[in-house]
Amino acid sequence: MSPTERHVVAVAARSIEPQSSGEIEADAARRGVRPAATRQALRRLAARGHIDRVANGMRGRYAVNDRLFRRYLDLQECPR
């Protein structure tokens, strides 16, 4: 995973409830990730199955539903 993708997946994993892409973009922007890079990373992560896209439409909602993957992220040195 690229550093941008690590930031984005860490932001998405922080919340138990699915977050809109706008919320994830805003949180990632505070960490220095540009909104366009965040949107691209969300698409790539969802395509690979690292995060789940739970709503269709222009602005989807994303979540990390796998508890084991969430635990793995907690144990790693992921930027939060």
mmCIF file of the N, C-alpha and C atoms, coordinates in Angstrom:
data_MODEL
# 
_entry.id   MODEL 
# 
loop_
_atom_site.group_PDB 
_atom_site.id 
_atom_site.type_symbol 
_atom_site.label_atom_id 
_atom_site.label_alt_id 
_atom_site.label_comp_id 
_atom_site.label_asym_id 
_atom_site.label_entity_id 
_atom_site.label_seq_id 
_atom_site.pdbx_PDB_ins_code 
_atom_site.Cartn_x 
_atom_site.Cartn_y 
_atom_site.Cartn_z 
_atom_site.occupancy 
_atom_site.B_iso_or_equiv 
_atom_site.pdbx_formal_charge 
_atom_site.auth_seq_id 
_atom_site.auth_comp_id 
_atom_site.auth_asym_id 
_atom_site.auth_atom_id 
_atom_site.pdbx_PDB_model_num 
ATOM 1   N N  . MET A 1 1  ? 0.835   -1.180 0.000  1.00 0.00 ? 1  MET A N  1 
ATOM 2   C CA . MET A 1 1  ? 0.000   0.000  0.000  1.00 0.00 ? 1  MET A CA 1 
ATOM 3   C C  . MET A 1 1  ? 0.880   1.244  0.000  1.00 0.00 ? 1  MET A C  1 
ATOM 4   N N  . SER A 1 2  ? 0.453   2.216  -0.766 1.00 0.00 ? 2  SER A N  1 
ATOM 5   C CA . SER A 1 2  ? 1.187   3.473  -0.804 1.00 0.00 ? 2  SER A CA 1 
ATOM 6   C C  . SER A 1 2  ? 0.919   4.265  0.476  1.00 0.00 ? 2  SER A C  1 
ATOM 7   N N  . PRO A 1 3  ? 1.752   5.255  0.784  1.00 0.00 ? 3  PRO A N  1 
ATOM 8   C CA . PRO A 1 3  ? 1.509   6.066  1.980  1.00 0.00 ? 3  PRO A CA 1 
ATOM 9   C C  . PRO A 1 3  ? 0.139   6.757  1.963  1.00 0.00 ? 3  PRO A C  1 
ATOM 10  N N  . THR A 1 4  ? -0.282  7.226  0.800  1.00 0.00 ? 4  THR A N  1 
ATOM 11  C CA . THR A 1 4  ? -1.605  7.858  0.696  1.00 0.00 ? 4  THR A CA 1 
ATOM 12  C C  . THR A 1 4  ? -2.698  6.861  1.024  1.00 0.00 ? 4  THR A C  1 
ATOM 13  N N  . GLU A 1 5  ? -2.587  5.651  0.480  1.00 0.00 ? 5  GLU A N  1 
ATOM 14  C CA . GLU A 1 5  ? -3.584  4.620  0.757  1.00 0.00 ? 5  GLU A CA 1 
ATOM 15  C C  . GLU A 1 5  ? -3.583  4.243  2.230  1.00 0.00 ? 5  GLU A C  1 
ATOM 16  N N  . ARG A 1 6  ? -2.422  4.236  2.859  1.00 0.00 ? 6  ARG A N  1 
ATOM 17  C CA . ARG A 1 6  ? -2.357  3.935  4.294  1.00 0.00 ? 6  ARG A CA 1 
ATOM 18  C C  . ARG A 1 6  ? -3.097  4.993  5.110  1.00 0.00 ? 6  ARG A C  1 
ATOM 19  N N  . HIS A 1 7  ? -2.905  6.254  4.744  1.00 0.00 ? 7  HIS A N  1 
ATOM 20  C CA . HIS A 1 7  ? -3.625  7.329  5.425  1.00 0.00 ? 7  HIS A CA 1 
ATOM 21  C C  . HIS A 1 7  ? -5.126  7.153  5.261  1.00 0.00 ? 7  HIS A C  1 
ATOM 22  N N  . VAL A 1 8  ? -5.551  6.897  4.039  1.00 0.00 ? 8  VAL A N  1 
ATOM 23  C CA . VAL A 1 8  ? -6.994  6.803  3.744  1.00 0.00 ? 8  VAL A CA 1 
ATOM 24  C C  . VAL A 1 8  ? -7.611  5.601  4.447  1.00 0.00 ? 8  VAL A C  1 
ATOM 25  N N  . VAL A 1 9  ? -6.970  4.452  4.424  1.00 0.00 ? 9  VAL A N  1 
ATOM 26  C CA . VAL A 1 9  ? -7.538  3.276  5.078  1.00 0.00 ? 9  VAL A CA 1 
ATOM 27  C C  . VAL A 1 9  ? -7.547  3.461  6.595  1.00 0.00 ? 9  VAL A C  1 
ATOM 28  N N  . ALA A 1 10 ? -6.565  4.158  7.137  1.00 0.00 ? 10 ALA A N  1 
ATOM 29  C CA . ALA A 1 10 ? -6.562  4.424  8.577  1.00 0.00 ? 10 ALA A CA 1 
ATOM 30  C C  . ALA A 1 10 ? -7.717  5.342  8.959  1.00 0.00 ? 10 ALA A C  1 
ATOM 31  N N  . VAL A 1 11 ? -7.999  6.338  8.128  1.00 0.00 ? 11 VAL A N  1 
ATOM 32  C CA . VAL A 1 11 ? -9.125  7.239  8.388  1.00 0.00 ? 11 VAL A CA 1 
ATOM 33  C C  . VAL A 1 11 ? -10.435 6.473  8.310  1.00 0.00 ? 11 VAL A C  1 
ATOM 34  N N  . ALA A 1 12 ? -10.584 5.621  7.294  1.00 0.00 ? 12 ALA A N  1 
ATOM 35  C CA . ALA A 1 12 ? -11.817 4.857  7.126  1.00 0.00 ? 12 ALA A CA 1 
ATOM 36  C C  . ALA A 1 12 ? -12.001 3.840  8.253  1.00 0.00 ? 12 ALA A C  1 
ATOM 37  N N  . ALA A 1 13 ? -10.916 3.304  8.776  1.00 0.00 ? 13 ALA A N  1 
ATOM 38  C CA . ALA A 1 13 ? -11.005 2.282  9.817  1.00 0.00 ? 13 ALA A CA 1 
ATOM 39  C C  . ALA A 1 13 ? -11.311 2.858  11.196 1.00 0.00 ? 13 ALA A C  1 
ATOM 40  N N  . ARG A 1 14 ? -11.095 4.149  11.369 1.00 0.00 ? 14 ARG A N  1 
ATOM 41  C CA . ARG A 1 14 ? -11.338 4.750  12.684 1.00 0.00 ? 14 ARG A CA 1 
ATOM 42  C C  . ARG A 1 14 ? -12.801 4.717  13.085 1.00 0.00 ? 14 ARG A C  1 
ATOM 43  N N  . SER A 1 15 ? -13.688 4.780  12.131 1.00 0.00 ? 15 SER A N  1 
ATOM 44  C CA . SER A 1 15 ? -15.117 4.827  12.427 1.00 0.00 ? 15 SER A CA 1 
ATOM 45  C C  . SER A 1 15 ? -15.753 3.454  12.226 1.00 0.00 ? 15 SER A C  1 
ATOM 46  N N  . ILE A 1 16 ? -16.636 3.088  13.131 1.00 0.00 ? 16 ILE A N  1 
ATOM 47  C CA . ILE A 1 16 ? -17.358 1.825  12.995 1.00 0.00 ? 16 ILE A CA 1 
ATOM 48  C C  . ILE A 1 16 ? -18.470 1.965  11.959 1.00 0.00 ? 16 ILE A C  1 
ATOM 49  N N  . GLU A 1 17 ? -19.082 3.142  11.916 1.00 0.00 ? 17 GLU A N  1 
ATOM 50  C CA . GLU A 1 17 ? -20.137 3.418  10.948 1.00 0.00 ? 17 GLU A CA 1 
ATOM 51  C C  . GLU A 1 17 ? -19.516 3.829  9.613  1.00 0.00 ? 17 GLU A C  1 
ATOM 52  N N  . PRO A 1 18 ? -20.162 3.485  8.497  1.00 0.00 ? 18 PRO A N  1 
ATOM 53  C CA . PRO A 1 18 ? -19.642 3.929  7.199  1.00 0.00 ? 18 PRO A CA 1 
ATOM 54  C C  . PRO A 1 18 ? -19.607 5.455  7.102  1.00 0.00 ? 18 PRO A C  1 
ATOM 55  N N  . GLN A 1 19 ? -18.524 5.979  6.554  1.00 0.00 ? 19 GLN A N  1 
ATOM 56  C CA . GLN A 1 19 ? -18.344 7.416  6.382  1.00 0.00 ? 19 GLN A CA 1 
ATOM 57  C C  . GLN A 1 19 ? -18.489 7.770  4.908  1.00 0.00 ? 19 GLN A C  1 
ATOM 58  N N  . SER A 1 20 ? -19.004 8.968  4.640  1.00 0.00 ? 20 SER A N  1 
ATOM 59  C CA . SER A 1 20 ? -19.081 9.416  3.255  1.00 0.00 ? 20 SER A CA 1 
ATOM 60  C C  . SER A 1 20 ? -17.680 9.752  2.773  1.00 0.00 ? 20 SER A C  1 
ATOM 61  N N  . SER A 1 21 ? -17.519 9.747  1.461  1.00 0.00 ? 21 SER A N  1 
ATOM 62  C CA . SER A 1 21 ? -16.206 10.058 0.918  1.00 0.00 ? 21 SER A CA 1 
ATOM 63  C C  . SER A 1 21 ? -15.803 11.485 1.270  1.00 0.00 ? 21 SER A C  1 
ATOM 64  N N  . GLY A 1 22 ? -16.763 12.390 1.394  1.00 0.00 ? 22 GLY A N  1 
ATOM 65  C CA . GLY A 1 22 ? -16.462 13.768 1.787  1.00 0.00 ? 22 GLY A CA 1 
ATOM 66  C C  . GLY A 1 22 ? -15.884 13.853 3.185  1.00 0.00 ? 22 GLY A C  1 
ATOM 67  N N  . GLU A 1 23 ? -16.430 13.072 4.110  1.00 0.00 ? 23 GLU A N  1 
ATOM 68  C CA . GLU A 1 23 ? -15.902 13.052 5.472  1.00 0.00 ? 23 GLU A CA 1 
ATOM 69  C C  . GLU A 1 23 ? -14.478 12.497 5.503  1.00 0.00 ? 23 GLU A C  1 
ATOM 70  N N  . ILE A 1 24 ? -14.254 11.455 4.718  1.00 0.00 ? 24 ILE A N  1 
ATOM 71  C CA . ILE A 1 24 ? -12.917 10.853 4.652  1.00 0.00 ? 24 ILE A CA 1 
ATOM 72  C C  . ILE A 1 24 ? -11.941 11.827 4.012  1.00 0.00 ? 24 ILE A C  1 
ATOM 73  N N  . GLU A 1 25 ? -12.381 12.526 2.950  1.00 0.00 ? 25 GLU A N  1 
ATOM 74  C CA . GLU A 1 25 ? -11.525 13.523 2.301  1.00 0.00 ? 25 GLU A CA 1 
ATOM 75  C C  . GLU A 1 25 ? -11.129 14.627 3.274  1.00 0.00 ? 25 GLU A C  1 
ATOM 76  N N  . ALA A 1 26 ? -12.090 15.124 4.045  1.00 0.00 ? 26 ALA A N  1 
ATOM 77  C CA . ALA A 1 26 ? -11.807 16.207 4.992  1.00 0.00 ? 26 ALA A CA 1 
ATOM 78  C C  . ALA A 1 26 ? -10.813 15.756 6.059  1.00 0.00 ? 26 ALA A C  1 
ATOM 79  N N  . ASP A 1 27 ? -11.005 14.544 6.567  1.00 0.00 ? 27 ASP A N  1 
ATOM 80  C CA . ASP A 1 27 ? -10.103 14.024 7.594  1.00 0.00 ? 27 ASP A CA 1 
ATOM 81  C C  . ASP A 1 27 ? -8.704  13.785 7.022  1.00 0.00 ? 27 ASP A C  1 
ATOM 82  N N  . ALA A 1 28 ? -8.649  13.244 5.807  1.00 0.00 ? 28 ALA A N  1 
ATOM 83  C CA . ALA A 1 28 ? -7.351  12.990 5.176  1.00 0.00 ? 28 ALA A CA 1 
ATOM 84  C C  . ALA A 1 28 ? -6.651  14.301 4.813  1.00 0.00 ? 28 ALA A C  1 
ATOM 85  N N  . ALA A 1 29 ? -7.418  15.336 4.469  1.00 0.00 ? 29 ALA A N  1 
ATOM 86  C CA . ALA A 1 29 ? -6.817  16.632 4.136  1.00 0.00 ? 29 ALA A CA 1 
ATOM 87  C C  . ALA A 1 29 ? -6.100  17.230 5.342  1.00 0.00 ? 29 ALA A C  1 
ATOM 88  N N  . ARG A 1 30 ? -6.634  16.989 6.526  1.00 0.00 ? 30 ARG A N  1 
ATOM 89  C CA . ARG A 1 30 ? -5.958  17.462 7.738  1.00 0.00 ? 30 ARG A CA 1 
ATOM 90  C C  . ARG A 1 30 ? -4.620  16.757 7.953  1.00 0.00 ? 30 ARG A C  1 
ATOM 91  N N  . ARG A 1 31 ? -4.457  15.625 7.323  1.00 0.00 ? 31 ARG A N  1 
ATOM 92  C CA . ARG A 1 31 ? -3.205  14.875 7.419  1.00 0.00 ? 31 ARG A CA 1 
ATOM 93  C C  . ARG A 1 31 ? -2.303  15.103 6.211  1.00 0.00 ? 31 ARG A C  1 
ATOM 94  N N  . GLY A 1 32 ? -2.706  16.020 5.325  1.00 0.00 ? 32 GLY A N  1 
ATOM 95  C CA . GLY A 1 32 ? -1.858  16.382 4.197  1.00 0.00 ? 32 GLY A CA 1 
ATOM 96  C C  . GLY A 1 32 ? -2.126  15.643 2.904  1.00 0.00 ? 32 GLY A C  1 
ATOM 97  N N  . VAL A 1 33 ? -3.222  14.902 2.810  1.00 0.00 ? 33 VAL A N  1 
ATOM 98  C CA . VAL A 1 33 ? -3.548  14.181 1.591  1.00 0.00 ? 33 VAL A CA 1 
ATOM 99  C C  . VAL A 1 33 ? -4.558  15.007 0.798  1.00 0.00 ? 33 VAL A C  1 
ATOM 100 N N  . ARG A 1 34 ? -4.247  15.274 -0.467 1.00 0.00 ? 34 ARG A N  1 
ATOM 101 C CA . ARG A 1 34 ? -5.138  16.079 -1.300 1.00 0.00 ? 34 ARG A CA 1 
ATOM 102 C C  . ARG A 1 34 ? -6.430  15.319 -1.600 1.00 0.00 ? 34 ARG A C  1 
ATOM 103 N N  . PRO A 1 35 ? -7.557  16.040 -1.746 1.00 0.00 ? 35 PRO A N  1 
ATOM 104 C CA . PRO A 1 35 ? -8.853  15.386 -2.005 1.00 0.00 ? 35 PRO A CA 1 
ATOM 105 C C  . PRO A 1 35 ? -8.864  14.489 -3.241 1.00 0.00 ? 35 PRO A C  1 
ATOM 106 N N  . ALA A 1 36 ? -8.221  14.914 -4.311 1.00 0.00 ? 36 ALA A N  1 
ATOM 107 C CA . ALA A 1 36 ? -8.202  14.085 -5.520 1.00 0.00 ? 36 ALA A CA 1 
ATOM 108 C C  . ALA A 1 36 ? -7.457  12.772 -5.270 1.00 0.00 ? 36 ALA A C  1 
ATOM 109 N N  . ALA A 1 37 ? -6.369  12.834 -4.523 1.00 0.00 ? 37 ALA A N  1 
ATOM 110 C CA . ALA A 1 37 ? -5.613  11.624 -4.190 1.00 0.00 ? 37 ALA A CA 1 
ATOM 111 C C  . ALA A 1 37 ? -6.432  10.716 -3.276 1.00 0.00 ? 37 ALA A C  1 
ATOM 112 N N  . THR A 1 38 ? -7.222  11.323 -2.384 1.00 0.00 ? 38 THR A N  1 
ATOM 113 C CA . THR A 1 38 ? -8.076  10.544 -1.491 1.00 0.00 ? 38 THR A CA 1 
ATOM 114 C C  . THR A 1 38 ? -9.142  9.796  -2.282 1.00 0.00 ? 38 THR A C  1 
ATOM 115 N N  . ARG A 1 39 ? -9.788  10.478 -3.220 1.00 0.00 ? 39 ARG A N  1 
ATOM 116 C CA . ARG A 1 39 ? -10.825 9.825  -4.034 1.00 0.00 ? 39 ARG A CA 1 
ATOM 117 C C  . ARG A 1 39 ? -10.249 8.668  -4.838 1.00 0.00 ? 39 ARG A C  1 
ATOM 118 N N  . GLN A 1 40 ? -9.070  8.880  -5.420 1.00 0.00 ? 40 GLN A N  1 
ATOM 119 C CA . GLN A 1 40 ? -8.429  7.821  -6.190 1.00 0.00 ? 40 GLN A CA 1 
ATOM 120 C C  . GLN A 1 40 ? -8.048  6.645  -5.293 1.00 0.00 ? 40 GLN A C  1 
ATOM 121 N N  . ALA A 1 41 ? -7.538  6.939  -4.113 1.00 0.00 ? 41 ALA A N  1 
ATOM 122 C CA . ALA A 1 41 ? -7.166  5.874  -3.173 1.00 0.00 ? 41 ALA A CA 1 
ATOM 123 C C  . ALA A 1 41 ? -8.394  5.098  -2.715 1.00 0.00 ? 41 ALA A C  1 
ATOM 124 N N  . LEU A 1 42 ? -9.514  5.792  -2.479 1.00 0.00 ? 42 LEU A N  1 
ATOM 125 C CA . LEU A 1 42 ? -10.751 5.104  -2.091 1.00 0.00 ? 42 LEU A CA 1 
ATOM 126 C C  . LEU A 1 42 ? -11.187 4.134  -3.172 1.00 0.00 ? 42 LEU A C  1 
ATOM 127 N N  . ARG A 1 43 ? -11.126 4.572  -4.432 1.00 0.00 ? 43 ARG A N  1 
ATOM 128 C CA . ARG A 1 43 ? -11.510 3.688  -5.537 1.00 0.00 ? 43 ARG A CA 1 
ATOM 129 C C  . ARG A 1 43 ? -10.609 2.464  -5.602 1.00 0.00 ? 43 ARG A C  1 
ATOM 130 N N  . ARG A 1 44 ? -9.290  2.686  -5.479 1.00 0.00 ? 44 ARG A N  1 
ATOM 131 C CA . ARG A 1 44 ? -8.344  1.566  -5.547 1.00 0.00 ? 44 ARG A CA 1 
ATOM 132 C C  . ARG A 1 44 ? -8.523  0.603  -4.382 1.00 0.00 ? 44 ARG A C  1 
ATOM 133 N N  . LEU A 1 45 ? -8.686  1.145  -3.170 1.00 0.00 ? 45 LEU A N  1 
ATOM 134 C CA . LEU A 1 45 ? -8.847  0.298  -1.988 1.00 0.00 ? 45 LEU A CA 1 
ATOM 135 C C  . LEU A 1 45 ? -10.137 -0.509 -2.054 1.00 0.00 ? 45 LEU A C  1 
ATOM 136 N N  . ALA A 1 46 ? -11.207 0.093  -2.558 1.00 0.00 ? 46 ALA A N  1 
ATOM 137 C CA . ALA A 1 46 ? -12.474 -0.634 -2.701 1.00 0.00 ? 46 ALA A CA 1 
ATOM 138 C C  . ALA A 1 46 ? -12.358 -1.716 -3.772 1.00 0.00 ? 46 ALA A C  1 
ATOM 139 N N  . ALA A 1 47 ? -11.648 -1.428 -4.850 1.00 0.00 ? 47 ALA A N  1 
ATOM 140 C CA . ALA A 1 47 ? -11.472 -2.417 -5.920 1.00 0.00 ? 47 ALA A CA 1 
ATOM 141 C C  . ALA A 1 47 ? -10.664 -3.620 -5.435 1.00 0.00 ? 47 ALA A C  1 
ATOM 142 N N  . ARG A 1 48 ? -9.695  -3.377 -4.572 1.00 0.00 ? 48 ARG A N  1 
ATOM 143 C CA . ARG A 1 48 ? -8.872  -4.468 -4.034 1.00 0.00 ? 48 ARG A CA 1 
ATOM 144 C C  . ARG A 1 48 ? -9.540  -5.209 -2.884 1.00 0.00 ? 48 ARG A C  1 
ATOM 145 N N  . GLY A 1 49 ? -10.603 -4.638 -2.329 1.00 0.00 ? 49 GLY A N  1 
ATOM 146 C CA . GLY A 1 49 ? -11.307 -5.290 -1.236 1.00 0.00 ? 49 GLY A CA 1 
ATOM 147 C C  . GLY A 1 49 ? -10.798 -4.930 0.146  1.00 0.00 ? 49 GLY A C  1 
ATOM 148 N N  . HIS A 1 50 ? -9.922  -3.928 0.244  1.00 0.00 ? 50 HIS A N  1 
ATOM 149 C CA . HIS A 1 50 ? -9.416  -3.513 1.555  1.00 0.00 ? 50 HIS A CA 1 
ATOM 150 C C  . HIS A 1 50 ? -10.481 -2.764 2.351  1.00 0.00 ? 50 HIS A C  1 
ATOM 151 N N  . ILE A 1 51 ? -11.306 -1.991 1.662  1.00 0.00 ? 51 ILE A N  1 
ATOM 152 C CA . ILE A 1 51 ? -12.426 -1.309 2.303  1.00 0.00 ? 51 ILE A CA 1 
ATOM 153 C C  . ILE A 1 51 ? -13.682 -1.628 1.508  1.00 0.00 ? 51 ILE A C  1 
ATOM 154 N N  . ASP A 1 52 ? -14.829 -1.462 2.137  1.00 0.00 ? 52 ASP A N  1 
ATOM 155 C CA . ASP A 1 52 ? -16.101 -1.769 1.490  1.00 0.00 ? 52 ASP A CA 1 
ATOM 156 C C  . ASP A 1 52 ? -16.825 -0.481 1.133  1.00 0.00 ? 52 ASP A C  1 
ATOM 157 N N  . ARG A 1 53 ? -17.348 -0.451 -0.084 1.00 0.00 ? 53 ARG A N  1 
ATOM 158 C CA . ARG A 1 53 ? -18.200 0.660  -0.504 1.00 0.00 ? 53 ARG A CA 1 
ATOM 159 C C  . ARG A 1 53 ? -19.625 0.193  -0.256 1.00 0.00 ? 53 ARG A C  1 
ATOM 160 N N  . VAL A 1 54 ? -20.313 0.850  0.666  1.00 0.00 ? 54 VAL A N  1 
ATOM 161 C CA . VAL A 1 54 ? -21.626 0.369  1.086  1.00 0.00 ? 54 VAL A CA 1 
ATOM 162 C C  . VAL A 1 54 ? -22.778 1.144  0.467  1.00 0.00 ? 54 VAL A C  1 
ATOM 163 N N  . ALA A 1 55 ? -22.505 2.214  -0.268 1.00 0.00 ? 55 ALA A N  1 
ATOM 164 C CA . ALA A 1 55 ? -23.569 2.962  -0.929 1.00 0.00 ? 55 ALA A CA 1 
ATOM 165 C C  . ALA A 1 55 ? -23.100 3.368  -2.314 1.00 0.00 ? 55 ALA A C  1 
ATOM 166 N N  . ASN A 1 56 ? -23.964 3.233  -3.273 1.00 0.00 ? 56 ASN A N  1 
ATOM 167 C CA . ASN A 1 56 ? -23.636 3.651  -4.626 1.00 0.00 ? 56 ASN A CA 1 
ATOM 168 C C  . ASN A 1 56 ? -24.105 5.074  -4.854 1.00 0.00 ? 56 ASN A C  1 
ATOM 169 N N  . GLY A 1 57 ? -23.685 5.638  -5.921 1.00 0.00 ? 57 GLY A N  1 
ATOM 170 C CA . GLY A 1 57 ? -24.032 7.013  -6.237 1.00 0.00 ? 57 GLY A CA 1 
ATOM 171 C C  . GLY A 1 57 ? -22.761 7.805  -6.446 1.00 0.00 ? 57 GLY A C  1 
ATOM 172 N N  . MET A 1 58 ? -22.929 9.098  -6.593 1.00 0.00 ? 58 MET A N  1 
ATOM 173 C CA . MET A 1 58 ? -21.756 9.935  -6.849 1.00 0.00 ? 58 MET A CA 1 
ATOM 174 C C  . MET A 1 58 ? -20.797 9.935  -5.668 1.00 0.00 ? 58 MET A C  1 
ATOM 175 N N  . ARG A 1 59 ? -21.310 10.055 -4.455 1.00 0.00 ? 59 ARG A N  1 
ATOM 176 C CA . ARG A 1 59 ? -20.464 10.072 -3.268 1.00 0.00 ? 59 ARG A CA 1 
ATOM 177 C C  . ARG A 1 59 ? -20.829 8.855  -2.420 1.00 0.00 ? 59 ARG A C  1 
ATOM 178 N N  . GLY A 1 60 ? -20.009 7.832  -2.482 1.00 0.00 ? 60 GLY A N  1 
ATOM 179 C CA . GLY A 1 60 ? -20.302 6.613  -1.744 1.00 0.00 ? 60 GLY A CA 1 
ATOM 180 C C  . GLY A 1 60 ? -19.967 6.737  -0.267 1.00 0.00 ? 60 GLY A C  1 
ATOM 181 N N  . ARG A 1 61 ? -20.333 5.710  0.466  1.00 0.00 ? 61 ARG A N  1 
ATOM 182 C CA . ARG A 1 61 ? -19.988 5.597  1.886  1.00 0.00 ? 61 ARG A CA 1 
ATOM 183 C C  . ARG A 1 61 ? -19.059 4.394  2.002  1.00 0.00 ? 61 ARG A C  1 
ATOM 184 N N  . TYR A 1 62 ? -18.019 4.568  2.792  1.00 0.00 ? 62 TYR A N  1 
ATOM 185 C CA . TYR A 1 62 ? -16.970 3.553  2.888  1.00 0.00 ? 62 TYR A CA 1 
ATOM 186 C C  . TYR A 1 62 ? -16.766 3.139  4.335  1.00 0.00 ? 62 TYR A C  1 
ATOM 187 N N  . ALA A 1 63 ? -16.421 1.856  4.515  1.00 0.00 ? 63 ALA A N  1 
ATOM 188 C CA . ALA A 1 63 ? -16.164 1.331  5.854  1.00 0.00 ? 63 ALA A CA 1 
ATOM 189 C C  . ALA A 1 63 ? -15.183 0.169  5.754  1.00 0.00 ? 63 ALA A C  1 
ATOM 190 N N  . VAL A 1 64 ? -14.510 -0.082 6.858  1.00 0.00 ? 64 VAL A N  1 
ATOM 191 C CA . VAL A 1 64 ? -13.674 -1.272 6.990  1.00 0.00 ? 64 VAL A CA 1 
ATOM 192 C C  . VAL A 1 64 ? -14.464 -2.204 7.894  1.00 0.00 ? 64 VAL A C  1 
ATOM 193 N N  . ASN A 1 65 ? -15.102 -3.202 7.313  1.00 0.00 ? 65 ASN A N  1 
ATOM 194 C CA . ASN A 1 65 ? -15.986 -4.087 8.068  1.00 0.00 ? 65 ASN A CA 1 
ATOM 195 C C  . ASN A 1 65 ? -15.271 -5.295 8.668  1.00 0.00 ? 65 ASN A C  1 
ATOM 196 N N  . ASP A 1 66 ? -14.116 -5.636 8.145  1.00 0.00 ? 66 ASP A N  1 
ATOM 197 C CA . ASP A 1 66 ? -13.383 -6.804 8.624  1.00 0.00 ? 66 ASP A CA 1 
ATOM 198 C C  . ASP A 1 66 ? -12.699 -6.475 9.953  1.00 0.00 ? 66 ASP A C  1 
ATOM 199 N N  . ARG A 1 67 ? -13.167 -7.095 11.030 1.00 0.00 ? 67 ARG A N  1 
ATOM 200 C CA . ARG A 1 67 ? -12.613 -6.797 12.361 1.00 0.00 ? 67 ARG A CA 1 
ATOM 201 C C  . ARG A 1 67 ? -11.158 -7.205 12.483 1.00 0.00 ? 67 ARG A C  1 
ATOM 202 N N  . LEU A 1 68 ? -10.778 -8.291 11.836 1.00 0.00 ? 68 LEU A N  1 
ATOM 203 C CA . LEU A 1 68 ? -9.382  -8.734 11.891 1.00 0.00 ? 68 LEU A CA 1 
ATOM 204 C C  . LEU A 1 68 ? -8.465  -7.718 11.201 1.00 0.00 ? 68 LEU A C  1 
ATOM 205 N N  . PHE A 1 69 ? -8.877  -7.206 10.058 1.00 0.00 ? 69 PHE A N  1 
ATOM 206 C CA . PHE A 1 69 ? -8.095  -6.191 9.353  1.00 0.00 ? 69 PHE A CA 1 
ATOM 207 C C  . PHE A 1 69 ? -8.017  -4.909 10.180 1.00 0.00 ? 69 PHE A C  1 
ATOM 208 N N  . ARG A 1 70 ? -9.119  -4.561 10.845 1.00 0.00 ? 70 ARG A N  1 
ATOM 209 C CA . ARG A 1 70 ? -9.134  -3.397 11.736 1.00 0.00 ? 70 ARG A CA 1 
ATOM 210 C C  . ARG A 1 70 ? -8.114  -3.566 12.868 1.00 0.00 ? 70 ARG A C  1 
ATOM 211 N N  . ARG A 1 71 ? -8.088  -4.761 13.436 1.00 0.00 ? 71 ARG A N  1 
ATOM 212 C CA . ARG A 1 71 ? -7.138  -5.060 14.527 1.00 0.00 ? 71 ARG A CA 1 
ATOM 213 C C  . ARG A 1 71 ? -5.701  -4.985 14.012 1.00 0.00 ? 71 ARG A C  1 
ATOM 214 N N  . TYR A 1 72 ? -5.472  -5.511 12.815 1.00 0.00 ? 72 TYR A N  1 
ATOM 215 C CA . TYR A 1 72 ? -4.155  -5.439 12.187 1.00 0.00 ? 72 TYR A CA 1 
ATOM 216 C C  . TYR A 1 72 ? -3.718  -3.983 12.030 1.00 0.00 ? 72 TYR A C  1 
ATOM 217 N N  . LEU A 1 73 ? -4.633  -3.125 11.593 1.00 0.00 ? 73 LEU A N  1 
ATOM 218 C CA . LEU A 1 73 ? -4.313  -1.706 11.435 1.00 0.00 ? 73 LEU A CA 1 
ATOM 219 C C  . LEU A 1 73 ? -3.985  -1.062 12.771 1.00 0.00 ? 73 LEU A C  1 
ATOM 220 N N  . ASP A 1 74 ? -4.685  -1.470 13.823 1.00 0.00 ? 74 ASP A N  1 
ATOM 221 C CA . ASP A 1 74 ? -4.401  -0.935 15.155 1.00 0.00 ? 74 ASP A CA 1 
ATOM 222 C C  . ASP A 1 74 ? -3.002  -1.317 15.631 1.00 0.00 ? 74 ASP A C  1 
ATOM 223 N N  . LEU A 1 75 ? -2.564  -2.506 15.280 1.00 0.00 ? 75 LEU A N  1 
ATOM 224 C CA . LEU A 1 75 ? -1.258  -2.986 15.716 1.00 0.00 ? 75 LEU A CA 1 
ATOM 225 C C  . LEU A 1 75 ? -0.099  -2.439 14.882 1.00 0.00 ? 75 LEU A C  1 
ATOM 226 N N  . GLN A 1 76 ? -0.397  -1.979 13.668 1.00 0.00 ? 76 GLN A N  1 
ATOM 227 C CA . GLN A 1 76 ? 0.629   -1.435 12.788 1.00 0.00 ? 76 GLN A CA 1 
ATOM 228 C C  . GLN A 1 76 ? 0.918   0.017  13.136 1.00 0.00 ? 76 GLN A C  1 
ATOM 229 N N  . GLU A 1 77 ? 1.954   0.519  12.548 1.00 0.00 ? 77 GLU A N  1 
ATOM 230 C CA . GLU A 1 77 ? 2.311   1.922  12.718 1.00 0.00 ? 77 GLU A CA 1 
ATOM 231 C C  . GLU A 1 77 ? 1.598   2.757  11.669 1.00 0.00 ? 77 GLU A C  1 
ATOM 232 N N  . CYS A 1 78 ? 0.268   2.657  11.594 1.00 0.00 ? 78 CYS A N  1 
ATOM 233 C CA . CYS A 1 78 ? -0.501  3.425  10.630 1.00 0.00 ? 78 CYS A CA 1 
ATOM 234 C C  . CYS A 1 78 ? -0.673  4.845  11.144 1.00 0.00 ? 78 CYS A C  1 
ATOM 235 N N  . PRO A 1 79 ? -0.531  5.813  10.258 1.00 0.00 ? 79 PRO A N  1 
ATOM 236 C CA . PRO A 1 79 ? -0.742  7.206  10.675 1.00 0.00 ? 79 PRO A CA 1 
ATOM 237 C C  . PRO A 1 79 ? -2.188  7.452  10.998 1.00 0.00 ? 79 PRO A C  1 
ATOM 238 N N  . ARG A 1 80 ? -2.449  8.054  12.117 1.00 0.00 ? 80 ARG A N  1 
ATOM 239 C CA . ARG A 1 80 ? -3.831  8.325  12.521 1.00 0.00 ? 80 ARG A CA 1 
ATOM 240 C C  . ARG A 1 80 ? -3.967  9.743  12.770 1.00 0.00 ? 80 ARG A C  1 
# 
